[in-house]
């Protein structure tokens, strides 16, 4: 169920292209960073290397932070986390995120990581959902974000689930009640 585009960027940005490895050491960090930068320099007008670098630095930020609870993260790790997120955001500013569904998903992640106001996160999600209604990674990312572990709120998940059920055939599948009434 993972979109091919997400696997493409994951393969470029992460240690392995499968699974979530944000806690793993990255022995090829410098080499992969150099290769992505070379690609970006060779094709400065292309969106793909910029999105790949966005994802690379966002993943690198979490690798630097580690997988412990926030209270257990050292000041050095928080500093590296912030520095790497800032690099990722620098790449985000080079593009129009609306032109790539993975860039839109990354914008939701970066909004979470930078702790932007909830209304702004919702705007990013709404724009992503409207532009790429069948790129399911956007829904997964936002669904994770409305969980209490990220939002510290218990009132966000149910409205989100209800919004998904508004059109049971999905954002691109039409209105099931209308389709049933026609037949």
KOLKOL-92521 format. One line per 2 residues: number of its first residue (from 1); their letters; for each residue x, y, z of C-alpha. Coordinates in nm, 4 decimals. Each point is the difference from the previous one (the first is absolute). Layout:
N
NUM) A) X/Y/Z  ...
REM end
This chain:
183
1) XX) 0.0000/0.0000/0.0000  0.2995/0.2362/0.0042
3) XX) 0.0003/0.2336/-0.3024  0.2859/-0.0567/-0.2427
5) XX) 0.0960/0.3668/0.0219  0.0413/-0.0285/0.3775
7) XX) 0.2169/-0.3109/-0.0443  0.2103/0.1858/-0.2556
9) XX) 0.0722/0.2853/0.2419  0.0412/-0.2363/0.2936
11) XX) 0.2604/-0.1966/-0.1910  0.1961/0.3180/-0.0615
13) XX) -0.0340/0.1530/0.3453  0.0154/-0.2832/0.2493
15) XX) 0.2518/-0.2636/0.0965  -0.2188/-0.2697/-0.1493
17) XX) -0.3021/0.0457/-0.2214  -0.2171/-0.2255/0.2153
19) XX) -0.1322/0.0602/0.3465  0.0585/0.2824/0.2389
21) XX) 0.3621/0.0209/0.1044  0.0227/0.3377/0.1720
23) XX) 0.1826/-0.1537/0.2945  0.2704/-0.1683/-0.2035
25) XX) 0.3529/0.1223/-0.0484  0.0613/0.1192/-0.3545
27) XX) 0.3516/-0.0988/-0.1090  -0.0564/0.1428/-0.3506
29) XX) -0.1433/0.3360/0.1096  0.2725/0.2172/-0.1513
31) XX) 0.0182/-0.1965/-0.3241  -0.3784/0.0015/-0.0517
33) XX) -0.0151/0.3708/0.0809  0.2731/0.0704/-0.2558
35) XX) -0.1757/-0.2057/-0.2695  -0.3307/0.1793/0.0563
37) XX) 0.1727/0.3379/-0.0078  0.1776/-0.0974/-0.3254
39) XX) -0.3368/-0.0935/-0.1517  -0.1463/0.3316/0.1156
41) XX) 0.2965/0.1923/-0.1463  -0.0222/-0.1901/-0.3301
43) XX) -0.3758/0.0632/-0.0335  -0.0687/0.3272/0.1835
45) XX) -0.3392/0.0497/-0.1689  -0.1264/-0.3463/0.0952
47) XX) -0.2400/-0.0423/0.2884  0.1024/-0.3595/0.0778
49) XX) 0.3484/0.0532/0.1463  -0.1327/0.2831/0.2161
51) XX) -0.2776/-0.2188/0.1422  0.2518/-0.2811/0.0498
53) XX) 0.2250/0.2375/0.1941  -0.2975/0.1214/0.2050
55) XX) -0.0777/-0.3550/0.0962  0.3651/-0.0864/0.0573
57) XX) 0.0465/0.2846/0.2507  -0.3343/-0.0584/0.1724
59) XX) 0.0898/-0.3669/0.0525  0.3539/0.1026/0.1014
61) XX) -0.1500/0.2305/0.2627  -0.1880/-0.2881/0.1596
63) XX) 0.3090/-0.2220/-0.0229  0.1939/0.2676/0.1889
65) XX) -0.2760/0.0401/0.2603  -0.0394/-0.3721/0.0594
67) XX) -0.3092/-0.1957/0.0953  -0.0178/0.0741/0.3699
69) XX) -0.2733/0.1968/0.1683  0.0427/0.3769/-0.0321
71) XX) 0.0958/0.0330/0.3656  0.2902/-0.2412/-0.0549
73) XX) 0.1513/0.1740/-0.3047  0.3271/0.1767/0.0814
75) XX) 0.0537/0.3688/-0.0808  0.2610/-0.1003/-0.2591
77) XX) -0.2503/-0.2231/-0.1770  -0.2696/0.2711/0.0110
79) XX) 0.2475/0.2428/-0.1555  0.0845/-0.2399/-0.2837
81) XX) -0.3712/-0.0684/-0.0492  -0.0732/0.3702/-0.0394
83) XX) 0.2960/0.0644/-0.2284  -0.0945/-0.2821/-0.2342
85) XX) -0.3671/0.0988/-0.0066  0.1063/0.3512/-0.0926
87) XX) 0.1965/-0.1396/-0.2941  -0.3060/-0.2021/-0.1081
89) XX) -0.2148/0.3137/0.0190  0.2579/0.1863/-0.2082
91) XX) -0.0573/-0.2493/-0.2786  -0.3776/0.0271/0.0473
93) XX) 0.0279/0.3734/-0.0633  0.1641/-0.0674/-0.3384
95) XX) -0.3081/-0.1648/-0.1452  -0.3722/0.0307/-0.0333
97) XX) -0.0993/-0.2956/0.2199  -0.3384/-0.0227/-0.1719
99) XX) 0.1792/-0.1388/-0.3066  0.0905/-0.3315/0.1666
101) XX) -0.2140/-0.2173/0.2291  0.2993/-0.1183/0.2014
103) XX) 0.1071/0.3609/0.0535  -0.3478/0.0703/0.1371
105) XX) 0.0273/-0.2991/0.2355  0.3402/0.1242/0.1126
107) XX) -0.1453/0.3445/0.0668  -0.2442/-0.1618/0.2448
109) XX) 0.2925/-0.1752/0.1711  0.2060/0.3171/0.0140
111) XX) -0.2973/0.1926/0.1383  -0.0219/-0.2604/0.2760
113) XX) 0.3735/0.0083/0.0620  0.0079/0.3805/0.0191
115) XX) -0.3106/-0.0025/0.2196  -0.1881/0.2454/-0.2198
117) XX) -0.3497/0.1054/0.1065  -0.2709/-0.2584/-0.0531
119) XX) -0.1944/0.2174/-0.2448  0.3052/0.0242/-0.2259
121) XX) 0.0494/-0.3786/0.0048  -0.3658/-0.0429/-0.0928
123) XX) 0.0426/0.2414/-0.2924  0.2941/-0.1997/-0.1305
125) XX) -0.1940/-0.3255/0.0306  -0.3119/0.1447/-0.1633
127) XX) 0.2057/0.1299/-0.2937  0.1823/-0.3337/-0.0341
129) XX) -0.3219/-0.1993/0.0194  -0.1688/0.2203/-0.2578
131) XX) 0.2939/-0.0104/-0.2417  0.0891/-0.3712/0.0453
133) XX) -0.3119/-0.1764/0.1319  0.1300/-0.3496/-0.0775
135) XX) 0.3520/0.0422/0.1411  -0.0762/-0.1923/0.3166
137) XX) 0.3275/0.0809/0.1737  -0.1442/0.3477/0.0618
139) XX) -0.2934/-0.1501/0.1906  0.2288/-0.2291/0.1972
141) XX) 0.2266/0.2881/0.0980  -0.2880/0.2196/0.1101
143) XX) -0.1691/-0.2942/0.1757  0.3174/-0.0520/0.2012
145) XX) 0.0121/0.3687/0.0803  -0.3506/0.0114/0.1489
147) XX) 0.0827/-0.2772/0.2450  0.0302/0.1066/0.3606
149) XX) 0.3721/-0.0897/0.0093  0.0725/0.2892/-0.2396
151) XX) -0.2792/0.2450/0.0627  -0.0486/-0.0627/0.3735
153) XX) -0.3684/0.0398/-0.0798  -0.2716/-0.2629/0.0050
155) XX) -0.2495/0.1907/-0.2159  0.1711/-0.0127/-0.3411
157) XX) -0.0121/-0.3613/-0.1183  -0.3786/-0.0430/-0.0130
159) XX) -0.0666/0.3093/-0.2143  0.2774/-0.1128/-0.2341
161) XX) -0.1533/-0.3469/-0.0334  -0.3409/0.1575/-0.0634
163) XX) 0.1519/0.2186/-0.2715  0.1266/-0.3144/-0.1720
165) XX) -0.3467/-0.1538/0.0154  -0.1719/0.3038/-0.1495
167) XX) 0.0343/-0.1612/-0.3426  0.0080/-0.3782/0.0547
169) XX) 0.1297/-0.0580/-0.3529  0.2902/0.2338/0.0701
171) XX) 0.0983/0.3405/-0.1254  0.0279/-0.1262/-0.3580
173) XX) -0.2712/-0.2665/0.0105  -0.3160/0.2075/-0.0071
175) XX) -0.2918/0.0016/0.2381  -0.1116/-0.3537/0.0879
177) XX) -0.3507/0.1114/0.1003  -0.0422/0.1801/-0.3323
179) XX) 0.1302/-0.3019/-0.1933  -0.2340/-0.2384/0.1855
181) XX) -0.2985/0.2291/-0.0581  0.0742/0.0037/-0.3738
183) X) -0.0119/-0.3804/-0.0210
REM end
